[in-house]
Amino acid sequence: MNCCQECGREFASPQLSPFTDAPCPGCQSHHTSFVSGDQLDIAFVEVEEP
């Protein structure tokens, strides 16, 4: 689920990744943020070697 920061509407992201700025279906704003879901996209992992 994404949430629009302009109008507050929560909506399912039509994009493959919810982290992309999917436009709000209510007001068409691109100021949206990821708020919930059952999948996780990992953008970066840093591992220290012993």
VODODO-331132 format. One record per atom (N, C-alpha, C): x, y, z; atom name. Coordinates in Angstrom, 1 decimal. Layout:
VODODO-331132
+--------+--------+--------+-------+
|     xx |     yy |     zz | atome |
+--------+--------+--------+-------+
|      X |      Y |      Z |    CA |
...
+--------+--------+--------+-------+
END
This chain:
VODODO-331132
+--------+--------+--------+-------+
|     xx |     yy |     zz | atome |
+--------+--------+--------+-------+
|    0.8 |   -1.2 |    0.0 |     N |
|    0.0 |    0.0 |    0.0 |    CA |
|    0.9 |    1.2 |    0.0 |     C |
|    0.4 |    2.2 |   -0.7 |     N |
|    1.1 |    3.5 |   -0.7 |    CA |
|    0.1 |    4.5 |   -0.1 |     C |
|    0.7 |    5.7 |    0.3 |     N |
|   -0.2 |    6.7 |    0.9 |    CA |
|    0.2 |    8.0 |    0.2 |     C |
|   -0.7 |    8.8 |   -0.2 |     N |
|   -0.5 |   10.1 |   -0.8 |    CA |
|   -0.2 |   11.1 |    0.3 |     C |
|    0.9 |   11.9 |    0.1 |     N |
|    1.2 |   12.9 |    1.1 |    CA |
|    0.4 |   14.2 |    0.9 |     C |
|   -0.3 |   14.3 |   -0.2 |     N |
|   -1.1 |   15.5 |   -0.5 |    CA |
|   -2.5 |   15.4 |    0.0 |     C |
|   -3.2 |   14.3 |   -0.3 |     N |
|   -4.6 |   14.1 |    0.0 |    CA |
|   -4.8 |   13.0 |    1.1 |     C |
|   -3.8 |   12.2 |    1.4 |     N |
|   -3.9 |   11.2 |    2.5 |    CA |
|   -4.5 |    9.9 |    2.0 |     C |
|   -4.9 |    9.8 |    0.8 |     N |
|   -5.5 |    8.5 |    0.3 |    CA |
|   -4.5 |    7.4 |    0.3 |     C |
|   -4.9 |    6.2 |    0.7 |     N |
|   -4.1 |    5.0 |    0.7 |    CA |
|   -4.6 |    4.2 |   -0.5 |     C |
|   -3.6 |    3.6 |   -1.3 |     N |
|   -4.0 |    2.9 |   -2.5 |    CA |
|   -2.9 |    1.8 |   -2.8 |     C |
|   -3.3 |    0.8 |   -3.5 |     N |
|   -2.4 |   -0.3 |   -3.9 |    CA |
|   -1.6 |    0.3 |   -5.1 |     C |
|   -0.3 |    0.1 |   -5.0 |     N |
|    0.6 |    0.5 |   -6.1 |    CA |
|    0.5 |   -0.3 |   -7.3 |     C |
|    0.2 |    0.3 |   -8.5 |     N |
|    0.1 |   -0.5 |   -9.8 |    CA |
|    1.5 |   -0.8 |  -10.3 |     C |
|    2.6 |   -0.2 |   -9.7 |     N |
|    4.0 |   -0.5 |  -10.2 |    CA |
|    4.4 |   -1.8 |   -9.7 |     C |
|    5.5 |   -2.4 |  -10.3 |     N |
|    6.1 |   -3.6 |   -9.9 |    CA |
|    6.7 |   -3.5 |   -8.5 |     C |
|    7.2 |   -2.3 |   -8.2 |     N |
|    7.8 |   -2.0 |   -6.9 |    CA |
|    7.0 |   -0.9 |   -6.2 |     C |
|    6.6 |   -1.1 |   -5.0 |     N |
|    5.8 |    0.0 |   -4.3 |    CA |
|    6.7 |    1.1 |   -3.9 |     C |
|    8.0 |    1.0 |   -4.0 |     N |
|    8.9 |    2.1 |   -3.6 |    CA |
|    9.1 |    3.1 |   -4.7 |     C |
|    8.5 |    2.9 |   -5.9 |     N |
|    8.6 |    3.9 |   -6.9 |    CA |
|    7.4 |    4.9 |   -6.7 |     C |
|    7.5 |    6.1 |   -7.2 |     N |
|    6.5 |    7.1 |   -7.0 |    CA |
|    5.3 |    6.8 |   -7.9 |     C |
|    4.4 |    6.0 |   -7.4 |     N |
|    3.2 |    5.7 |   -8.2 |    CA |
|    2.3 |    6.9 |   -8.0 |     C |
|    1.7 |    7.5 |   -9.0 |     N |
|    0.8 |    8.6 |   -8.8 |    CA |
|   -0.5 |    8.2 |   -8.1 |     C |
|   -0.9 |    9.1 |   -7.3 |     N |
|   -2.2 |    8.9 |   -6.5 |    CA |
|   -3.4 |    8.8 |   -7.5 |     C |
|   -4.2 |    7.8 |   -7.4 |     N |
|   -5.4 |    7.8 |   -8.3 |    CA |
|   -6.4 |    8.8 |   -7.9 |     C |
|   -6.3 |    9.4 |   -6.8 |     N |
|   -7.3 |   10.5 |   -6.4 |    CA |
|   -6.9 |   11.9 |   -6.9 |     C |
|   -5.7 |   12.3 |   -6.6 |     N |
|   -5.3 |   13.7 |   -7.0 |    CA |
|   -4.2 |   13.7 |   -8.0 |     C |
|   -3.7 |   12.6 |   -8.4 |     N |
|   -2.6 |   12.5 |   -9.4 |    CA |
|   -1.2 |   13.0 |   -8.9 |     C |
|   -1.1 |   13.2 |   -7.6 |     N |
|    0.2 |   13.7 |   -7.1 |    CA |
|    1.2 |   12.6 |   -7.1 |     C |
|    2.5 |   12.9 |   -7.3 |     N |
|    3.6 |   11.9 |   -7.2 |    CA |
|    4.2 |   11.9 |   -5.8 |     C |
|    3.7 |   12.7 |   -4.9 |     N |
|    4.3 |   12.7 |   -3.5 |    CA |
|    3.6 |   11.6 |   -2.7 |     C |
|    4.0 |   10.4 |   -2.9 |     N |
|    3.5 |    9.2 |   -2.3 |    CA |
|    4.6 |    8.5 |   -1.5 |     C |
|    4.2 |    7.7 |   -0.5 |     N |
|    5.2 |    6.9 |    0.2 |    CA |
|    4.6 |    5.5 |    0.5 |     C |
|    5.5 |    4.5 |    0.6 |     N |
|    5.2 |    3.2 |    0.9 |    CA |
|    4.8 |    3.1 |    2.4 |     C |
|    3.6 |    2.5 |    2.7 |     N |
|    3.2 |    2.4 |    4.1 |    CA |
|    3.0 |    1.0 |    4.6 |     C |
|    2.7 |    0.0 |    3.7 |     N |
|    2.5 |   -1.4 |    4.2 |    CA |
|    2.5 |   -2.3 |    3.0 |     C |
|    2.7 |   -3.6 |    3.3 |     N |
|    2.7 |   -4.6 |    2.3 |    CA |
|    3.3 |   -5.9 |    2.8 |     C |
|    3.3 |   -6.9 |    2.0 |     N |
|    3.8 |   -8.2 |    2.4 |    CA |
|    5.1 |   -8.6 |    1.7 |     C |
|    5.7 |   -7.7 |    0.9 |     N |
|    6.9 |   -7.9 |    0.2 |    CA |
|    7.9 |   -6.8 |    0.5 |     C |
|    9.2 |   -7.1 |    0.4 |     N |
|   10.2 |   -6.2 |    0.7 |    CA |
|   11.2 |   -6.2 |   -0.4 |     C |
|   11.6 |   -5.0 |   -0.9 |     N |
|   12.6 |   -4.8 |   -1.9 |    CA |
|   13.9 |   -4.3 |   -1.1 |     C |
|   15.0 |   -5.0 |   -1.3 |     N |
|   16.2 |   -4.7 |   -0.7 |    CA |
|   17.1 |   -3.9 |   -1.7 |     C |
|   17.4 |   -2.7 |   -1.4 |     N |
|   18.1 |   -1.8 |   -2.4 |    CA |
|   19.6 |   -2.0 |   -2.2 |     C |
|   20.1 |   -2.2 |   -0.9 |     N |
|   21.5 |   -2.2 |   -0.6 |    CA |
|   21.7 |   -3.1 |    0.6 |     C |
|   22.8 |   -3.9 |    0.6 |     N |
|   23.2 |   -4.7 |    1.8 |    CA |
|   24.7 |   -4.5 |    2.0 |     C |
|   25.1 |   -4.1 |    3.1 |     N |
|   26.5 |   -4.0 |    3.4 |    CA |
|   26.9 |   -5.1 |    4.5 |     C |
|   27.8 |   -5.9 |    4.2 |     N |
|   28.2 |   -7.0 |    5.1 |    CA |
|   29.7 |   -6.9 |    5.4 |     C |
|   30.0 |   -6.9 |    6.7 |     N |
|   31.4 |   -6.9 |    7.1 |    CA |
|   31.9 |   -8.3 |    7.2 |     C |
|   33.1 |   -8.5 |    6.6 |     N |
|   33.7 |   -9.9 |    6.6 |    CA |
|   34.6 |  -10.0 |    7.8 |     C |
|   34.6 |  -11.2 |    8.4 |     N |
|   35.4 |  -11.4 |    9.6 |    CA |
|   36.9 |  -11.3 |    9.4 |     C |
+--------+--------+--------+-------+
END
